[in-house]
Amino acid sequence: MISRPFWVQRIEHAWQEAPIAWLAGVRRSGKTTLAHSVCNPEGWRRHAIK
């Protein structure tokens, strides 16, 4: 897995502002992988917006 320190820092900063973070991007761009690298996904609620 590729380390993404810039994006991890942005997500952690966003969580200081609000208890939710929205990851948007094109298909297969690594959104889920990035989310898993930030914290443990156990117990998360996942919503697909179509």
Sine and cosine of phi, psi and omega as CSV:
sin_phi,cos_phi,sin_psi,cos_psi,sin_omega,cos_omega
0.00,0.00,0.67,-0.75,-0.01,-1.00
-0.99,0.13,0.73,-0.69,0.04,-1.00
-0.96,0.27,0.73,-0.69,0.01,-1.00
-0.82,-0.57,0.93,0.36,-0.09,-1.00
-0.87,0.49,-0.57,0.82,0.01,-1.00
-0.88,0.48,-0.74,0.67,-0.05,-1.00
-0.96,0.29,-0.57,0.82,0.06,-1.00
-0.88,0.47,-0.69,0.73,0.03,-1.00
-0.89,0.45,-0.65,0.76,0.03,-1.00
-0.89,0.45,-0.66,0.75,0.01,-1.00
-0.92,0.40,-0.70,0.71,0.01,-1.00
-0.89,0.46,-0.61,0.79,0.06,-1.00
-0.91,0.41,-0.65,0.76,0.02,-1.00
-0.88,0.47,-0.60,0.80,0.01,-1.00
-0.93,0.36,-0.39,0.92,0.08,-1.00
-0.95,0.30,-0.45,0.89,0.00,-1.00
-1.00,0.08,-0.58,0.81,-0.06,-1.00
-0.45,-0.89,0.41,-0.91,-0.04,-1.00
-0.99,0.17,0.18,0.98,-0.03,-1.00
-0.66,-0.75,0.54,-0.84,0.06,-1.00
-0.73,-0.68,0.68,-0.73,-0.02,-1.00
-0.97,-0.24,0.86,-0.52,0.07,-1.00
-0.96,-0.26,0.92,-0.40,-0.02,-1.00
-0.89,-0.46,0.55,-0.83,0.03,-1.00
0.14,-0.99,0.14,-0.99,0.00,-1.00
-0.94,0.35,0.29,-0.96,0.01,-1.00
-0.84,0.54,0.61,-0.80,0.10,-1.00
0.87,0.49,0.54,0.84,0.02,-1.00
-0.99,-0.12,-0.05,1.00,0.08,-1.00
0.98,-0.19,0.31,0.95,-0.01,-1.00
-0.87,0.48,-0.74,0.67,-0.03,-1.00
-0.92,0.39,-0.66,0.75,0.03,-1.00
-0.88,0.48,-0.67,0.74,0.04,-1.00
-0.89,0.46,-0.70,0.71,0.01,-1.00
-0.88,0.47,-0.66,0.75,0.02,-1.00
-0.92,0.40,-0.51,0.86,-0.01,-1.00
-0.96,0.27,-0.37,0.93,-0.03,-1.00
-0.99,0.16,-0.66,0.75,-0.01,-1.00
-0.38,-0.92,0.08,-1.00,-0.02,-1.00
-0.97,0.24,0.85,-0.52,-0.06,-1.00
-0.97,0.25,-0.02,1.00,0.00,-1.00
-0.87,0.49,0.80,-0.59,0.03,-1.00
1.00,0.05,0.03,1.00,0.03,-1.00
-0.95,0.30,0.45,-0.89,0.21,-0.98
-0.97,-0.23,0.77,-0.64,-0.06,-1.00
-0.90,-0.44,0.77,-0.64,0.00,-1.00
-0.83,-0.56,0.78,-0.62,0.07,-1.00
-0.99,-0.11,0.85,-0.53,0.04,-1.00
-0.98,-0.20,0.88,-0.48,-0.03,-1.00
-0.87,-0.49,0.00,0.00,0.00,0.00
